[in-house]
Amino acid sequence: MIDLDTTDRDILRALSRDASQSASALGRRFGLSQPATWRRIRRLEEAGVIRGRRLRLDAEKLGFGVTVFLGIKLATKGRVSLEDFERAVSAIPEVQTVEHVLGLYDYRLRVVARNLPDFERVLRRRIMTLPGAGEVEANVLLSEERLAGPI
């Protein structure tokens, strides 16, 4: 755990809303010089608080109108290594995230598709044919709001 002061938290809140902001703009906003702001951001990155600044694409505007969260329970634990399953599922372009979770399912996937028939194709031909894929539960995303988080 890293000690964060009020300015660090302000910078994190600002970057969580818009990660493309420059150190110069953040510095002006919080009364810091550009180099001082950059040093704070680097310290937060080096401490692992900031883990990259990712580009967020709008899947719907790119033609992927359906997002589905899949819960997958592996059918044969022990026979298929978790690494093999993760490697295989990560190679499917429609799979946006792969999360190994504790609970009813072993994995939670975020999958995008052009429409429901396209999702069915991805599910039947790509995901269900993976080594070890067992029970699957699908939840279709209806809407999404991005929250800043507990900073």
N, C-alpha and C positions, 0 to 999 in steps of 0.2 A: 504494500500500500504506500502511496506517495502522499506527502503533505501538499494540499492545494490551498492557495490563498484565494481571496475573493476575485482577484484579477484572473487567475488561472481558470476559475469556474466561469467567469464571464466570457473568456476566450473560448472555452469548451462549448458553452451554450451557443455562442455565435457560430462556431464552426459546425455544430450539429445541425443548425438551421440552413447554413450555406457554406459548404466546405471549400468553395472556390474563392473565398475572400482572401485578399492578400494580407501579408503581415503589415504592410503600410496602412491599409484601410483599417485593420483591426487596431493598430497602434493609435491612429487618430481618434478612433471611437473610444478607446479606453485610456487615453492620455499617456501613451508610451511612444518611444521612438520605434522606428521600423526594426533596427537591430535588436532592441530589448524584446520586442514582441516575437521576433524570429527565434531568439534564444529560448523564450518560454515555450514556444511551439516545439522546438527541437527537443527540449528537456522532456516534454510530455510524450513525444514520439519515442525517445530513447527509453523512457520508463514503461512504455507499452500502454499508456493511457489512450493515446491516439494510435490506431493501427491502420494507417493508410487513409487516404482520402479518396473514396470511391466515386466513380461516375455512376449516377443513377439514371437508367434509361426508362422511358415510359413504354412498357411492353405493349400496351393497347395501341399507341400511336405507331408502333412498329409492326402492327398487324397481328399481335398476339392478344386476342380479346378475352381469353379465358385463363385464369390462374387457379390452380388446384393444389391444395395441401394434401399430401398423401402420408398416411401412417402405414409403415410396412413392418410386419413381424417376420423375421427370418424363419423359414420352414425347418431348416436343419442346422441349428446352432452347433458349432463344433465341426461340422463337415465342410462348411465354407468359411474361410477366414473373413473377419470383418474388413480387413484391408482389401481383399479381393472384391467383396461386394461394393465397398466404397469406390474403388477404382473403376469398376464396371458401370456403376450408376452415375458417377461423375463424368463419364465419357458421353453421356446422352445429352445433346445440346439443349433440349427443352427443359432439362433439370437445372434449375437456377441455384438451389441450395440443397445441401445434404447435411442433416444434423443427426448425430448419434444421440439418442435420448433414453432416459430411464422412465419406464412406465409400461403401459399396455403394449406399445409398439417399440421396436428397436430403432427405427429410423423415421425421421420426418423429412419429407421432400417438398420443395416448392417447385411446381411444374407449370410452364406456360405452354399454351397451344393457341392455334388460330381460332378454333371453335370447339364445341363439344365432340363432334365426330373426329376431329384431328386429335383431341385429347384421348379419345377411345383408342385410336390407332397407336399412339405413343404408349398407352398403358398396356394394350394387348401384345403388341409386337416388340416393344423395347423393354419395358419395366418388368412385366410378368415373366419374361423369358430369362431374366437375370439369374445367375446361380444363387440359390438359397432364398429367392423371393417366395414368401408365403402369403399370409393374410394381408389384405390391403383395405384401408378405409380412406375414402376420398371426401374432401370438403372443398366445395367451390367457393372461391372468394367473391363476395358480393360488393364490398367497398373496403377502402383502406384509408386510414388517417395516419400520418407520421407524427409521432410524439417525440419531444426532445429527450426525454429520459430523466433519470434522477441525478441531476448535476447540481 
